[in-house]
Amino acid sequence: MTAPLLSPDVEYDTVKTIADVALENDAKYIIFSTLPSIHELSGGKYTKVTLFDIKAKAEQYIRGLPIQSAFCSLGSFMENFESASFLTPRKEEDGTWVVALHVSPNIQWPLVNAVGDTGKFVGAILAEPARFEGKTLCGATKLYSLGEMISIMSKATGKNITYKRISTEEFKKRMKLPDVLVDMFMEMLAFLDDTGYFGSDSEKLVAWAVNNARGKLTTFEEYLEAHPLRLE
Ligand SMILES: NC(=O)c1ccc[n+]([C@@H]2O[C@H](COP(=O)([O-])OP(=O)(O)OC[C@H]3O[C@@H](n4cnc5c(N)ncnc54)[C@H](OP(=O)(O)O)[C@@H]3O)[C@@H](O)[C@H]2O)c1
């Protein structure tokens, strides 16, 4: 797994260097933590989700090397809720708790307990490297709709959390992040809304990875029980 630095070129060069050194040192197999190319899956419509696209480009580099490889493409981390991500409920001035985005509440998110469950996907590859050669496990417990996630957070916290659909402008204002990151999140959400995190086959791809995972995967309910959301 590589660190997404603000410069995508640096992340790509890091992967390339690691893969080249692995090859020079006679490594037999590379397992790379990849992500889908939103640029390609959207037919070129979205160009700013470099966080994803750069991993897909690095995956292509590894696939072109004379070494066996397999890939794990992880869904959105349940751990994100521990930091103040845009999915974390916020208290409005009137005292109500809301998740406010500019997209449909039916939007689907593949959620994964990254710390607890990544090894269950990677372990499947390690156990049967020949079977998984060239394959990608789209690692997530399942696809949750935004509405479902909000209802699970309400139950877990005992707070009435609601969804508020806001304008794009309002979303940008609330993000309080550098423009390059805001633009990236805007395009990522738009892609989730019109296609799906792993593309139009997201549901099938996640189901295949779940069937092959070694061990039971953490549900969002279980995750929040073990890592309570602190809404203050
Ligand atoms: N978050 C998601 O939903 C998600 C979904 C799919 C894939 N991913 C991928 O998963 C990886 C981790 O994402 P994240 O969201 O957990 O990122 P993150 O919160 O920014 O965490 C990155 C971690 O990597 C460490 N790190 C950064 N540069 C490093 C270096 N040069 N050497 C050693 N450690 C370094 C950081 O350490 P410090 O805290 O000390 O800086 C931090 O602990 C990324 O490759 C990301 O693209 C994330």
PDBQT file of the ligand as one rigid body, heavy atoms in Angstrom, charges set to zero:
ROOT
HETATM    1  N1  LIG A 301      -9.502   6.277   3.164  1.00  0.00    +0.000 N 
HETATM    2  C1  LIG A 301     -10.145   5.544   2.286  1.00  0.00    +0.000 C 
HETATM    3  O1  LIG A 301     -11.388   5.449   2.288  1.00  0.00    +0.000 OA
HETATM    4  C2  LIG A 301      -9.372   4.742   1.257  1.00  0.00    +0.000 A 
HETATM    5  C3  LIG A 301     -10.093   3.908   0.373  1.00  0.00    +0.000 A 
HETATM    6  C4  LIG A 301      -9.388   3.110  -0.535  1.00  0.00    +0.000 A 
HETATM    7  C5  LIG A 301      -8.009   3.159  -0.556  1.00  0.00    +0.000 A 
HETATM    8  N2  LIG A 301      -7.337   3.999   0.294  1.00  0.00    +0.000 N 
HETATM    9  C6  LIG A 301      -5.870   3.993   0.227  1.00  0.00    +0.000 C 
HETATM   10  O2  LIG A 301      -5.367   3.505   1.471  1.00  0.00    +0.000 OA
HETATM   11  C7  LIG A 301      -4.133   4.169   1.799  1.00  0.00    +0.000 C 
HETATM   12  C8  LIG A 301      -4.250   4.834   3.151  1.00  0.00    +0.000 C 
HETATM   13  O3  LIG A 301      -5.303   5.783   3.079  1.00  0.00    +0.000 OA
HETATM   14  P1  LIG A 301      -5.772   6.625   4.345  1.00  0.00    +0.000 P 
HETATM   15  O4  LIG A 301      -7.028   7.303   3.963  1.00  0.00    +0.000 OA
HETATM   16  O5  LIG A 301      -5.727   5.756   5.549  1.00  0.00    +0.000 OA
HETATM   17  O6  LIG A 301      -4.625   7.699   4.379  1.00  0.00    +0.000 OA
HETATM   18  P2  LIG A 301      -4.142   8.579   5.599  1.00  0.00    +0.000 P 
HETATM   19  O7  LIG A 301      -5.217   8.699   6.622  1.00  0.00    +0.000 OA
HETATM   20  O8  LIG A 301      -3.553   9.796   4.997  1.00  0.00    +0.000 OA
HETATM   21  O9  LIG A 301      -3.016   7.680   6.242  1.00  0.00    +0.000 OA
HETATM   22  C9  LIG A 301      -1.823   7.493   5.568  1.00  0.00    +0.000 C 
HETATM   23  C10 LIG A 301      -0.878   6.817   6.540  1.00  0.00    +0.000 C 
HETATM   24  O10 LIG A 301       0.351   6.583   5.840  1.00  0.00    +0.000 OA
HETATM   25  C11 LIG A 301       1.419   7.116   6.628  1.00  0.00    +0.000 C 
HETATM   26  N3  LIG A 301       2.458   7.602   5.724  1.00  0.00    +0.000 N 
HETATM   27  C12 LIG A 301       2.375   8.632   4.862  1.00  0.00    +0.000 A 
HETATM   28  N4  LIG A 301       3.533   8.761   4.197  1.00  0.00    +0.000 NA
HETATM   29  C13 LIG A 301       4.354   7.789   4.645  1.00  0.00    +0.000 A 
HETATM   30  C14 LIG A 301       5.678   7.399   4.349  1.00  0.00    +0.000 A 
HETATM   31  N5  LIG A 301       6.392   8.045   3.435  1.00  0.00    +0.000 N 
HETATM   32  N6  LIG A 301       6.201   6.358   5.023  1.00  0.00    +0.000 NA
HETATM   33  C15 LIG A 301       5.466   5.683   5.948  1.00  0.00    +0.000 A 
HETATM   34  N7  LIG A 301       4.204   6.001   6.274  1.00  0.00    +0.000 NA
HETATM   35  C16 LIG A 301       3.669   7.041   5.635  1.00  0.00    +0.000 A 
HETATM   36  C17 LIG A 301       0.804   8.254   7.447  1.00  0.00    +0.000 C 
HETATM   37  O11 LIG A 301       1.590   8.453   8.601  1.00  0.00    +0.000 OA
HETATM   38  P3  LIG A 301       1.473   9.820   9.454  1.00  0.00    +0.000 P 
HETATM   39  O12 LIG A 301       0.137   9.814  10.131  1.00  0.00    +0.000 OA
HETATM   40  O13 LIG A 301       2.605   9.696  10.407  1.00  0.00    +0.000 OA
HETATM   41  O14 LIG A 301       1.619  10.944   8.471  1.00  0.00    +0.000 OA
HETATM   42  C18 LIG A 301      -0.578   7.672   7.762  1.00  0.00    +0.000 C 
HETATM   43  O15 LIG A 301      -0.531   6.838   8.905  1.00  0.00    +0.000 OA
HETATM   44  C19 LIG A 301      -3.877   5.123   0.649  1.00  0.00    +0.000 C 
HETATM   45  O16 LIG A 301      -3.051   4.508  -0.282  1.00  0.00    +0.000 OA
HETATM   46  C20 LIG A 301      -5.283   5.366   0.062  1.00  0.00    +0.000 C 
HETATM   47  O17 LIG A 301      -5.243   5.761  -1.289  1.00  0.00    +0.000 OA
HETATM   48  C21 LIG A 301      -7.985   4.771   1.200  1.00  0.00    +0.000 A 
ENDROOT
TORSDOF 0
